[in-house]
Amino acid sequence: MKIKPIKTNADYEAALKEIEQLWGASYGSPEGDKLDVLATLVEAYEEEHYPIPPPERRT
């Protein structure tokens, strides 16, 4: 399993492509473990680079 930090948009795109290929992997399998780690890395990258603002409060 070769996994590296996601530091650039190219790394992000590559991770998304890998996730797409691994989608549906069995939980606990090597592929499933890789999917889990990649999803965690992508989530952290998205939180930093594509934050979703909180909803506006309606009165």
SEFIZA-3560 file (N, C-alpha, C; in Angstrom, 3 decimals):
REM SEFIZA-3560
<numar><xx>0.850</xx><yy>-1.167</yy><zz>0.000</zz><atom>N</atom></numar>
<numar><xx>0.000</xx><yy>0.000</yy><zz>0.000</zz><atom>CA</atom></numar>
<numar><xx>0.900</xx><yy>1.235</yy><zz>0.000</zz><atom>C</atom></numar>
<numar><xx>0.875</xx><yy>2.007</yy><zz>-1.090</zz><atom>N</atom></numar>
<numar><xx>1.667</xx><yy>3.234</yy><zz>-1.173</zz><atom>CA</atom></numar>
<numar><xx>0.722</xx><yy>4.419</yy><zz>-1.043</zz><atom>C</atom></numar>
<numar><xx>0.774</xx><yy>5.058</yy><zz>0.102</zz><atom>N</atom></numar>
<numar><xx>-0.080</xx><yy>6.210</yy><zz>0.361</zz><atom>CA</atom></numar>
<numar><xx>0.812</xx><yy>7.348</yy><zz>0.826</zz><atom>C</atom></numar>
<numar><xx>0.530</xx><yy>8.547</yy><zz>0.325</zz><atom>N</atom></numar>
<numar><xx>1.304</xx><yy>9.717</yy><zz>0.726</zz><atom>CA</atom></numar>
<numar><xx>0.345</xx><yy>10.851</yy><zz>1.059</zz><atom>C</atom></numar>
<numar><xx>0.831</xx><yy>11.857</yy><zz>1.783</zz><atom>N</atom></numar>
<numar><xx>-0.028</xx><yy>12.989</yy><zz>2.107</zz><atom>CA</atom></numar>
<numar><xx>-0.527</xx><yy>13.691</yy><zz>0.845</zz><atom>C</atom></numar>
<numar><xx>-1.690</xx><yy>14.284</yy><zz>0.944</zz><atom>N</atom></numar>
<numar><xx>-2.251</xx><yy>15.054</yy><zz>-0.164</zz><atom>CA</atom></numar>
<numar><xx>-1.858</xx><yy>16.507</yy><zz>0.070</zz><atom>C</atom></numar>
<numar><xx>-0.923</xx><yy>16.993</yy><zz>-0.761</zz><atom>N</atom></numar>
<numar><xx>-0.407</xx><yy>18.350</yy><zz>-0.594</zz><atom>CA</atom></numar>
<numar><xx>-0.801</xx><yy>19.281</yy><zz>-1.732</zz><atom>C</atom></numar>
<numar><xx>-1.100</xx><yy>18.728</yy><zz>-2.891</zz><atom>N</atom></numar>
<numar><xx>-1.409</xx><yy>19.552</yy><zz>-4.061</zz><atom>CA</atom></numar>
<numar><xx>-2.730</xx><yy>19.106</yy><zz>-4.672</zz><atom>C</atom></numar>
<numar><xx>-3.235</xx><yy>19.928</yy><zz>-5.580</zz><atom>N</atom></numar>
<numar><xx>-4.464</xx><yy>19.557</yy><zz>-6.271</zz><atom>CA</atom></numar>
<numar><xx>-4.248</xx><yy>18.299</yy><zz>-7.110</zz><atom>C</atom></numar>
<numar><xx>-3.048</xx><yy>18.130</yy><zz>-7.663</zz><atom>N</atom></numar>
<numar><xx>-2.748</xx><yy>16.916</yy><zz>-8.433</zz><atom>CA</atom></numar>
<numar><xx>-2.801</xx><yy>15.682</yy><zz>-7.533</zz><atom>C</atom></numar>
<numar><xx>-2.263</xx><yy>15.796</yy><zz>-6.319</zz><atom>N</atom></numar>
<numar><xx>-2.344</xx><yy>14.692</yy><zz>-5.352</zz><atom>CA</atom></numar>
<numar><xx>-3.806</xx><yy>14.380</yy><zz>-5.031</zz><atom>C</atom></numar>
<numar><xx>-4.592</xx><yy>15.431</yy><zz>-4.866</zz><atom>N</atom></numar>
<numar><xx>-6.019</xx><yy>15.295</yy><zz>-4.551</zz><atom>CA</atom></numar>
<numar><xx>-6.750</xx><yy>14.560</yy><zz>-5.669</zz><atom>C</atom></numar>
<numar><xx>-6.519</xx><yy>14.984</yy><zz>-6.906</zz><atom>N</atom></numar>
<numar><xx>-7.163</xx><yy>14.340</yy><zz>-8.056</zz><atom>CA</atom></numar>
<numar><xx>-6.746</xx><yy>12.875</yy><zz>-8.170</zz><atom>C</atom></numar>
<numar><xx>-5.469</xx><yy>12.589</yy><zz>-7.930</zz><atom>N</atom></numar>
<numar><xx>-4.986</xx><yy>11.205</yy><zz>-7.991</zz><atom>CA</atom></numar>
<numar><xx>-5.649</xx><yy>10.356</yy><zz>-6.906</zz><atom>C</atom></numar>
<numar><xx>-5.812</xx><yy>10.922</yy><zz>-5.718</zz><atom>N</atom></numar>
<numar><xx>-6.458</xx><yy>10.193</yy><zz>-4.623</zz><atom>CA</atom></numar>
<numar><xx>-7.918</xx><yy>9.907</yy><zz>-4.952</zz><atom>C</atom></numar>
<numar><xx>-8.613</xx><yy>10.887</yy><zz>-5.543</zz><atom>N</atom></numar>
<numar><xx>-10.009</xx><yy>10.666</yy><zz>-5.929</zz><atom>CA</atom></numar>
<numar><xx>-10.121</xx><yy>9.557</yy><zz>-6.972</zz><atom>C</atom></numar>
<numar><xx>-9.194</xx><yy>9.534</yy><zz>-7.907</zz><atom>N</atom></numar>
<numar><xx>-9.195</xx><yy>8.495</yy><zz>-8.938</zz><atom>CA</atom></numar>
<numar><xx>-8.970</xx><yy>7.114</yy><zz>-8.309</zz><atom>C</atom></numar>
<numar><xx>-8.048</xx><yy>7.048</yy><zz>-7.362</zz><atom>N</atom></numar>
<numar><xx>-7.773</xx><yy>5.783</yy><zz>-6.668</zz><atom>CA</atom></numar>
<numar><xx>-8.990</xx><yy>5.341</yy><zz>-5.855</zz><atom>C</atom></numar>
<numar><xx>-9.649</xx><yy>6.281</yy><zz>-5.194</zz><atom>N</atom></numar>
<numar><xx>-10.857</xx><yy>5.964</yy><zz>-4.427</zz><atom>CA</atom></numar>
<numar><xx>-11.927</xx><yy>5.384</yy><zz>-5.341</zz><atom>C</atom></numar>
<numar><xx>-12.082</xx><yy>5.980</yy><zz>-6.507</zz><atom>N</atom></numar>
<numar><xx>-13.073</xx><yy>5.485</yy><zz>-7.467</zz><atom>CA</atom></numar>
<numar><xx>-12.793</xx><yy>4.031</yy><zz>-7.848</zz><atom>C</atom></numar>
<numar><xx>-11.526</xx><yy>3.694</yy><zz>-8.021</zz><atom>N</atom></numar>
<numar><xx>-11.156</xx><yy>2.324</yy><zz>-8.385</zz><atom>CA</atom></numar>
<numar><xx>-11.373</xx><yy>1.356</yy><zz>-7.226</zz><atom>C</atom></numar>
<numar><xx>-11.193</xx><yy>1.849</yy><zz>-5.999</zz><atom>N</atom></numar>
<numar><xx>-11.309</xx><yy>0.990</yy><zz>-4.819</zz><atom>CA</atom></numar>
<numar><xx>-12.736</xx><yy>0.901</yy><zz>-4.274</zz><atom>C</atom></numar>
<numar><xx>-13.623</xx><yy>1.759</yy><zz>-4.777</zz><atom>N</atom></numar>
<numar><xx>-14.985</xx><yy>1.826</yy><zz>-4.247</zz><atom>CA</atom></numar>
<numar><xx>-15.637</xx><yy>0.446</yy><zz>-4.259</zz><atom>C</atom></numar>
<numar><xx>-16.231</xx><yy>0.073</yy><zz>-3.166</zz><atom>N</atom></numar>
<numar><xx>-16.888</xx><yy>-1.224</yy><zz>-3.059</zz><atom>CA</atom></numar>
<numar><xx>-15.991</xx><yy>-2.312</yy><zz>-2.498</zz><atom>C</atom></numar>
<numar><xx>-14.752</xx><yy>-1.964</yy><zz>-2.151</zz><atom>N</atom></numar>
<numar><xx>-13.840</xx><yy>-2.956</yy><zz>-1.573</zz><atom>CA</atom></numar>
<numar><xx>-14.396</xx><yy>-3.447</yy><zz>-0.239</zz><atom>C</atom></numar>
<numar><xx>-14.130</xx><yy>-4.685</yy><zz>0.066</zz><atom>N</atom></numar>
<numar><xx>-14.627</xx><yy>-5.285</yy><zz>1.305</zz><atom>CA</atom></numar>
<numar><xx>-13.953</xx><yy>-4.668</yy><zz>2.523</zz><atom>C</atom></numar>
<numar><xx>-14.760</xx><yy>-4.394</yy><zz>3.545</zz><atom>N</atom></numar>
<numar><xx>-14.247</xx><yy>-3.859</yy><zz>4.798</zz><atom>CA</atom></numar>
<numar><xx>-13.232</xx><yy>-4.831</yy><zz>5.390</zz><atom>C</atom></numar>
<numar><xx>-12.085</xx><yy>-4.308</yy><zz>5.801</zz><atom>N</atom></numar>
<numar><xx>-11.061</xx><yy>-5.131</yy><zz>6.427</zz><atom>CA</atom></numar>
<numar><xx>-10.087</xx><yy>-5.756</yy><zz>5.455</zz><atom>C</atom></numar>
<numar><xx>-10.388</xx><yy>-5.690</yy><zz>4.165</zz><atom>N</atom></numar>
<numar><xx>-9.454</xx><yy>-6.209</yy><zz>3.163</zz><atom>CA</atom></numar>
<numar><xx>-8.352</xx><yy>-5.170</yy><zz>2.952</zz><atom>C</atom></numar>
<numar><xx>-7.229</xx><yy>-5.557</yy><zz>2.356</zz><atom>N</atom></numar>
<numar><xx>-6.185</xx><yy>-4.561</yy><zz>2.072</zz><atom>CA</atom></numar>
<numar><xx>-6.713</xx><yy>-3.395</yy><zz>1.228</zz><atom>C</atom></numar>
<numar><xx>-7.561</xx><yy>-3.706</yy><zz>0.260</zz><atom>N</atom></numar>
<numar><xx>-8.132</xx><yy>-2.648</yy><zz>-0.577</zz><atom>CA</atom></numar>
<numar><xx>-9.079</xx><yy>-1.765</yy><zz>0.235</zz><atom>C</atom></numar>
<numar><xx>-9.861</xx><yy>-2.385</yy><zz>1.107</zz><atom>N</atom></numar>
<numar><xx>-10.769</xx><yy>-1.634</yy><zz>1.966</zz><atom>CA</atom></numar>
<numar><xx>-10.021</xx><yy>-0.731</yy><zz>2.932</zz><atom>C</atom></numar>
<numar><xx>-8.914</xx><yy>-1.232</yy><zz>3.458</zz><atom>N</atom></numar>
<numar><xx>-8.091</xx><yy>-0.419</yy><zz>4.354</zz><atom>CA</atom></numar>
<numar><xx>-7.502</xx><yy>0.775</yy><zz>3.607</zz><atom>C</atom></numar>
<numar><xx>-7.036</xx><yy>0.539</yy><zz>2.391</zz><atom>N</atom></numar>
<numar><xx>-6.474</xx><yy>1.626</yy><zz>1.584</zz><atom>CA</atom></numar>
<numar><xx>-7.552</xx><yy>2.658</yy><zz>1.278</zz><atom>C</atom></numar>
<numar><xx>-8.744</xx><yy>2.199</yy><zz>0.952</zz><atom>N</atom></numar>
<numar><xx>-9.868</xx><yy>3.093</yy><zz>0.687</zz><atom>CA</atom></numar>
<numar><xx>-10.163</xx><yy>3.950</yy><zz>1.912</zz><atom>C</atom></numar>
<numar><xx>-10.167</xx><yy>3.346</yy><zz>3.080</zz><atom>N</atom></numar>
<numar><xx>-10.445</xx><yy>4.063</yy><zz>4.320</zz><atom>CA</atom></numar>
<numar><xx>-9.409</xx><yy>5.158</yy><zz>4.569</zz><atom>C</atom></numar>
<numar><xx>-8.138</xx><yy>4.832</yy><zz>4.394</zz><atom>N</atom></numar>
<numar><xx>-7.067</xx><yy>5.808</yy><zz>4.617</zz><atom>CA</atom></numar>
<numar><xx>-7.150</xx><yy>6.941</yy><zz>3.597</zz><atom>C</atom></numar>
<numar><xx>-7.344</xx><yy>6.597</yy><zz>2.328</zz><atom>N</atom></numar>
<numar><xx>-7.442</xx><yy>7.628</yy><zz>1.291</zz><atom>CA</atom></numar>
<numar><xx>-8.634</xx><yy>8.549</yy><zz>1.536</zz><atom>C</atom></numar>
<numar><xx>-9.755</xx><yy>7.987</yy><zz>1.943</zz><atom>N</atom></numar>
<numar><xx>-10.940</xx><yy>8.801</yy><zz>2.221</zz><atom>CA</atom></numar>
<numar><xx>-10.672</xx><yy>9.773</yy><zz>3.368</zz><atom>C</atom></numar>
<numar><xx>-9.947</xx><yy>9.333</yy><zz>4.369</zz><atom>N</atom></numar>
<numar><xx>-9.592</xx><yy>10.201</yy><zz>5.492</zz><atom>CA</atom></numar>
<numar><xx>-8.685</xx><yy>11.336</yy><zz>5.036</zz><atom>C</atom></numar>
<numar><xx>-7.706</xx><yy>11.023</yy><zz>4.198</zz><atom>N</atom></numar>
<numar><xx>-6.803</xx><yy>12.049</yy><zz>3.675</zz><atom>CA</atom></numar>
<numar><xx>-7.546</xx><yy>13.052</yy><zz>2.798</zz><atom>C</atom></numar>
<numar><xx>-8.439</xx><yy>12.563</yy><zz>1.952</zz><atom>N</atom></numar>
<numar><xx>-9.222</xx><yy>13.448</yy><zz>1.084</zz><atom>CA</atom></numar>
<numar><xx>-10.120</xx><yy>14.345</yy><zz>1.934</zz><atom>C</atom></numar>
<numar><xx>-10.739</xx><yy>13.786</yy><zz>2.944</zz><atom>N</atom></numar>
<numar><xx>-11.604</xx><yy>14.576</yy><zz>3.816</zz><atom>CA</atom></numar>
<numar><xx>-10.823</xx><yy>15.720</yy><zz>4.464</zz><atom>C</atom></numar>
<numar><xx>-9.627</xx><yy>15.441</yy><zz>4.957</zz><atom>N</atom></numar>
<numar><xx>-8.801</xx><yy>16.476</yy><zz>5.584</zz><atom>CA</atom></numar>
<numar><xx>-8.407</xx><yy>17.550</yy><zz>4.569</zz><atom>C</atom></numar>
<numar><xx>-8.048</xx><yy>17.136</yy><zz>3.366</zz><atom>N</atom></numar>
<numar><xx>-7.674</xx><yy>18.088</yy><zz>2.317</zz><atom>CA</atom></numar>
<numar><xx>-8.864</xx><yy>18.973</yy><zz>1.953</zz><atom>C</atom></numar>
<numar><xx>-10.033</xx><yy>18.368</yy><zz>1.804</zz><atom>N</atom></numar>
<numar><xx>-11.228</xx><yy>19.132</yy><zz>1.445</zz><atom>CA</atom></numar>
<numar><xx>-11.623</xx><yy>20.113</yy><zz>2.543</zz><atom>C</atom></numar>
<numar><xx>-11.496</xx><yy>19.720</yy><zz>3.792</zz><atom>N</atom></numar>
<numar><xx>-11.832</xx><yy>20.623</yy><zz>4.896</zz><atom>CA</atom></numar>
<numar><xx>-10.947</xx><yy>21.863</yy><zz>4.876</zz><atom>C</atom></numar>
<numar><xx>-9.684</xx><yy>21.693</yy><zz>4.488</zz><atom>N</atom></numar>
<numar><xx>-8.749</xx><yy>22.816</yy><zz>4.451</zz><atom>CA</atom></numar>
<numar><xx>-8.919</xx><yy>23.666</yy><zz>3.192</zz><atom>C</atom></numar>
<numar><xx>-9.102</xx><yy>23.026</yy><zz>2.044</zz><atom>N</atom></numar>
<numar><xx>-9.097</xx><yy>23.745</yy><zz>0.773</zz><atom>CA</atom></numar>
<numar><xx>-10.482</xx><yy>24.063</yy><zz>0.211</zz><atom>C</atom></numar>
<numar><xx>-11.487</xx><yy>23.359</yy><zz>0.635</zz><atom>N</atom></numar>
<numar><xx>-12.855</xx><yy>23.571</yy><zz>0.144</zz><atom>CA</atom></numar>
<numar><xx>-13.833</xx><yy>23.600</yy><zz>1.319</zz><atom>C</atom></numar>
<numar><xx>-13.623</xx><yy>24.533</yy><zz>2.254</zz><atom>N</atom></numar>
<numar><xx>-14.499</xx><yy>24.544</yy><zz>3.435</zz><atom>CA</atom></numar>
<numar><xx>-15.940</xx><yy>24.891</yy><zz>3.061</zz><atom>C</atom></numar>
<numar><xx>-16.847</xx><yy>24.293</yy><zz>3.782</zz><atom>N</atom></numar>
<numar><xx>-18.270</xx><yy>24.577</yy><zz>3.604</zz><atom>CA</atom></numar>
<numar><xx>-18.681</xx><yy>25.480</yy><zz>4.762</zz><atom>C</atom></numar>
<numar><xx>-19.089</xx><yy>26.707</yy><zz>4.450</zz><atom>N</atom></numar>
<numar><xx>-19.461</xx><yy>27.615</yy><zz>5.536</zz><atom>CA</atom></numar>
<numar><xx>-20.738</xx><yy>27.135</yy><zz>6.227</zz><atom>C</atom></numar>
<numar><xx>-20.891</xx><yy>27.510</yy><zz>7.489</zz><atom>N</atom></numar>
<numar><xx>-22.119</xx><yy>27.126</yy><zz>8.179</zz><atom>CA</atom></numar>
<numar><xx>-23.313</xx><yy>27.818</yy><zz>7.523</zz><atom>C</atom></numar>
<numar><xx>-24.478</xx><yy>27.224</yy><zz>7.637</zz><atom>N</atom></numar>
<numar><xx>-25.661</xx><yy>27.843</yy><zz>7.031</zz><atom>CA</atom></numar>
<numar><xx>-25.988</xx><yy>29.165</yy><zz>7.723</zz><atom>C</atom></numar>
<numar><xx>-26.593</xx><yy>30.057</yy><zz>6.954</zz><atom>N</atom></numar>
<numar><xx>-27.012</xx><yy>31.328</yy><zz>7.531</zz><atom>CA</atom></numar>
<numar><xx>-28.218</xx><yy>31.097</yy><zz>8.425</zz><atom>C</atom></numar>
<numar><xx>-28.228</xx><yy>31.808</yy><zz>9.508</zz><atom>N</atom></numar>
<numar><xx>-29.335</xx><yy>31.669</yy><zz>10.449</zz><atom>CA</atom></numar>
<numar><xx>-30.534</xx><yy>32.449</yy><zz>9.932</zz><atom>C</atom></numar>
<numar><xx>-31.662</xx><yy>31.804</yy><zz>9.904</zz><atom>N</atom></numar>
<numar><xx>-32.905</xx><yy>32.464</yy><zz>9.494</zz><atom>CA</atom></numar>
<numar><xx>-33.621</xx><yy>32.971</yy><zz>10.729</zz><atom>C</atom></numar>
<numar><xx>-34.216</xx><yy>34.118</yy><zz>10.582</zz><atom>N</atom></numar>
<numar><xx>-34.965</xx><yy>34.665</yy><zz>11.724</zz><atom>CA</atom></numar>
<numar><xx>-36.415</xx><yy>34.818</yy><zz>11.391</zz><atom>C</atom></numar>
//
